[in-house]
Amino acid sequence: MATAIVVAGVVALTISQKFADQIARDNFFSLTLAGCTIIFLSVRSRREFPQAAGAGAVLLGLQMSILKTPFRALTGFALLGLGSWLLLAVRRIWSSGKNDDRVLLQDATLPPLLFLLLGYFGSGPLVMTARLHPKTLDWFLYSFDQSLGTQLSFRFGQVVLSSRPLTRATLAVYYALPIAIMFTYARQLVRNRNLAMMAFLAFAVAGPLGVVFYNLVPAGGPANLFGSRFPFDPLTTEQLRQIPMEALTIAGPRNAFPSLHLAWALLIDWYAEGLSRWTKIVFFVFVLGTVGSTLALGEHYFIDLVTAFPFALMIRAACALNVSFSDSRRFVALLTGGLLMVAWMVLLRWGLPLVWISPIVPWTLVAGTIAATLWLQARLRTVLLQPVEGAPSAVEL
């Protein structure tokens, strides 16, 4: 009965016009779905992959024949992932007892399902944030970046968007985020279940908590602020000084501060503990590429990326469930991450005259924030894999 319900649900979803439209236009959601294939290949024998491919092909055929949708490669990968998830769910239903294989199938099915639900409904909170905050604080963030002596988003954009190969490479890195998240979870799932559960929790919590900050500091990013003028026509300092520092109405989502894109990339890098050397190198390069892509595409101001560090630290510490909360390495990391976020919000809203005293001031604040975050993250890392008596276990999630 349960198998029939799951299969019927997946088929109904596949032939839903709303679902078909979303996987056609939402690259992040489609690639999150595709990432389920990585989880399938991690927890099952590769000899079973033709079954997943067959399930995906059937779903693709159903969608194309019933909804008359054209073939798109990204849609094909998304439905391959959905077919992979379906097979994992069916195997989980038919498994028995409390053996390791049953637990592994459970972890390969339920957390990815939550990832998919968050991706499917993720646009709702952003739409609500835009309605609640028709005016944004973009000029305040732009002013801080200007106080550094250069607009880094414009500089990166001028280099990248002038070259088609660089633009394509940048877009590839930008949209690779959900694949990297699913890969990290999948590899840790077969290596260290506790760490995999903590990583899953951190990835899942970051989105909703990020929306809270989007409402506290609503901003759309330089591409939304400048439109077609980005990235080749930034304001001079003299022009900026003529603009009153006040909220203004612009189009687009309010999802700039902090950069969740970079926060997730940092968490991916931090949760790569124990994976291969080459995987860690790739993830480190991915973090650097994320910095470049988010700036070059005009999605974020530089300050958005800076605040991603304490934001990610706060998430990492909050989700370190196998470390006692009384341990200073967890408590201080959590407290410092939160206080730095509050401090930056206050500074950007009411303390901009301070950073305009000299470029040394904002650069010192930037360097101090990143250095403090990385130091506290390194301290937390030393105890993250050491269970503490009395602390809750991630296995209980």
N, C-alpha and C positions, 0 to 999 in steps of 0.2 A: 504493500500500500504506500509506504513512504517513498519507495523508488518511483512509483507511478506519479506521485505528487511532484517530486523533484523534476522528473523528466517533463511532465506536463507544464510545470512552471517555466522551465528553460525554453521549451518550444514556444509557449505563449509570449515570453519576453522577446524571443528572436523575431517573431512575426508582428511585433508591436511597431507601429509606424514611429512612435516617439523614440523608442530604443534605436531603431534603424537610423533615424535622423541624428541622434546623439553620437553614435559611433562613427557616423560619416563626417561630422563637423568638429567633434571634441577629440583632438589628438591625445590628450592626457588620459581621458577615460578609455579610449580604444587601446592605448598601450598598457594601461593597468590591466585590462582584460587579457591582452596578449601575454602579460607577465605570468598569468596562471600556467602557461605552458612551461615556463622555467621551473615553477614549483612542481609540476607533474614530472618533469625530467629529473628533478632532484630526489624525489621520494619514491619513484617507481622505476622499474627496469626500462632501459631504452628500447627494449624489444616491444614494449607496449605502446610506443609512440605512434605506430600506424593506427592503433585504435583511436587515439586522440585526434589524429589527423582525419580519420574517417568520420568521427563525430562532428568535427568542425566543418567538414565538407558537406555533411548532411544539413547542418544548420544554415550554412551559406546557401545551399541549394533551395531550402525552404524559403528563406528570406527573399532571394532573388525571384523565385517563381510566384510567390504569393503577393509580395509588395511591388514586384517589377522594378526593383532597385538595380542600378548598374553595378558591375563588378568593380570593386576598389580593393587594392592590395591591403590597405590598412583595415578595411572591414573584414577581409579574409583572416588576417592575423588576430583580430579581436574575437572572431567567432571560433578560431582555433583555440584560443585561450578559454572561451566559454565552454567549448567541448571538452577541454582538458579538465576544467573544474567539475563539469558534470560527471565525468568518469571517476574522479576522486570522491565526489559525493556519493555516488552509487556504491563504490567499494567500501566507503565508510559505513554505509547503511548495512551492507551485507557482511561486514566483519563482525566477529563475535568475541566475547570475553573482554579482558582488560590488558591484552598483550601490547607489546611495544608498537606493533604494526597498526593496531587500532588507534592508539594515541597519536601516532605520526599522521595517520589519515585524518584524524580530527583536526590536528593543527594545520594540516595542509588544506583544509576545507573551510573552517569557520573564520579564521582571521582574514584570509583572502576575500571571503564573502563580505566582511565588514569594509575592507578596502574598496571593494566594488560599489557597495552602497554609498560610502562617503563620496566616491567619484561621481556616482549617478546623480546624487542629490546635492552635490557640492556647490552648484551655481546658485541655489536658493538663498543661502546666507549672504552671498555677495550682492545679489539683487536687492535684498532687504537693506543691506548696509548703504547702498547707493540711494535708496529711497529715504532712509533716515538722515543721510548727510548729503544733501544736494550740493553743499559747498565743501571744498577741501582745503587743506593746509599746504598745498604744493609749493606756494611761494616761500614758505618757511623752510622747507627741506631744500629747495633750490638755493635759497640764500646761504644755508649752511655749506652746501657743496661749493658755492662761489667763494666762501671765506677761506677755503683751502688753497685758493690761487688758481684753480682750474676746474672746469666741469668735466669730470672723468667720464660720465655717461656720453656726453657729446664727443669727447676725444675718441673713445672706443667706437662709437657709432660711425664717426667719420672714416675710420680705418676699415672697419668690417663691412659697412653697407656700401662702400665704394667698390667692393670686389664680390662678384657673384659666388666664386668658390668659398670665400670666407663666410659669406652670408649663409650659404647652405650648411657649412660645417658648424656654424654658430647655432643655427636652428636645430641641427641634429643633436647637439649637446643639450640645448634647452629642453627639447621634447623627450630626451632620454631618461629624465628623472624617474618616472614610474617604473621603467624597466630596471633601473638601478636599485630602487626600493625593493621590488619583488625579488631581485637576484640576491640581495643581502639577506632578506628574510629566509629565502629558500635554502641558501647555503648554511646559514646558522641553524636552521631547523634540523638538519641532518648531522650537525656538528655539536651544538650546544643548545638544548631546548630552552633553558633558562634565559640565555642571552637572546635567543630568537623571540621569546615572548616579550622581553623588555624592549627589544627593537620594534616589534609590532606595536606595542603600547605607545612608544615615543612617536612613531610615524603617525599613528592614528590621532593622538592627542594634539599634535602640533597644529593641525588644520583648524579645529574649533577654537583653540586658544589664540591662534593667529587672527581669527575673525574678531575676537575681543579687542585686540590692538588696532585692527582696521577701523573699528568704531571709535577708539580713543584718539587716534591720529589718522583721520581719513585723508588719503592721498592717492593719486592716480598714476604718478610716474611722469617723467619728462616727455615721453612720446604723446601721452594724453594731454599734457599741459601745452605743448608747442605744436602739436599736429604736424603738418607738412614742413614746418620749419625745423623739425628735429631730423638729423643731428647737425645740420650745416649752418644754422643761424642762431647761435646762443646769444643771450644778452651780454653786453659788457657790464662791468661793475658800475659804471656811471649810469647806464640805463636802469639797472636793477635798483639803484638808490632812489630813482624817481617813482618807483612802484610802492604803494603803501602795503605794509605787511598785514594782510587781512585775508580771510577766507574768500575763495572765489568759486564760481560754478564752472565745472568742466565736465565733459562727457567721459564715459568709461567707468570701469569698476574701481572701487577704493581698496586696492590690495597691494599697496606699495610698502607700507611700514608695519612691521619689519619684512624683509625679504624671506618669505617662507621657502622659496626656491632654494636659496643658499642655506637656510636652516636645515632643510631636509638633506641637502648634499653634505653638510657637516655631520649630521647624524649618521648618514650612510658611511662616511669615512670612519667615524668613531666606533660604529658597531661592526666594522670589518675585523675586529679582534680575532686572531687565530686563523684567518683565511690566508690564502697563499700570498707570497711576496708580490707576485705580479698583480694580483687582485688589489692589493693595497696601493700599489703604484698607480694602477688605472683609476682607482677612486680618488687618489690625491690629485691626479691630473683632472679628473672630473670636477672636483671642487674648484680648481683654478679656471676651468672652462666655464663653469656656472657663473663665476664672478664676471668673466668677460662677456658671456652671452646676455646676462640680465642687464648689464650696463649698455652694451652695444645695441640691443633691441629697444632700449628706452623704457623698459619695464620698471626700472628702479633707479633711484638716486643712490649715490655712493653711501650716504648715511643709512639707507635701508639695509645695505649689506653689512655695515658695521654693527648695527643692532641685531642682526641675525645671529651673531656670536653669543651674546648673553642670553638671547632667547633660546637658542639651541642648548646652551649649558643648563638653563632652568628646566627645560624639558628632560634632558638627560638625567639630571639629579632627581627630579620628581619621579622618574620611572625606574630608578635604581633600586628595585624592590628587594633585592637580596642584600642590601646594605642597611644597617640599622639607621633610623632617622636621627638617633643620638650621636652617630658618628660625624665628627666635624667636617670630614671630607665631603659628605653628602649634604649636610645642613648648610654649610658655608657656601657651597656651590649653588644650591637652590636659592639661598637668601641673596647672594651677590648678583646672580643672574636677574632676579626680580628687581632688586634695587637699581641696577644699572639701566634696566628698561625704563623704570620710573624717572630716573635722573635724566635720561636722554629726552624723554617726552617733555619734562619741565624745561630743560635747556632749549629745546627747539621751539617751544611755544613762547617762552618769556625771557630766555637768556641769550638771544642772538647777538646783542651788543657786545657780550663778553668775547665771543669767538672772532668778532671783527677787529679786535684790538691788534692782532697779529696772526698771520697764518700758523705761527708756532703753537698757538693755543689750540685750535681745532685738531691739528695733526697730533699734538700730545694727547689730547683726549681720545682720539681714534686709536693711537698706538697703545695707550694704557688700557682701553677697553678690550682690545683683541689680546694683548699680552696677559691680562688678568684672567680672561676666559680660558685661554689655552693652558695656563698654569693650573687653574682650578680643575679643568678637565683632566689634566695629567694626574693630579692628586686623586681624583675620583676613580680614574681608570685603575689605579693600583689596588683598589679594594672591590671593584665592581664584580669580579669573578670569585670573590671569597665570601661564601655564605656566612652570615652572622647569626648566632643563636638568638632566637626570639624574633628575628626579622621575618616578614612574610616572604614566602617563596614565590618566584615567578611561575613555578609549575602549577600553582593553585589558580592561576588566571582562568 
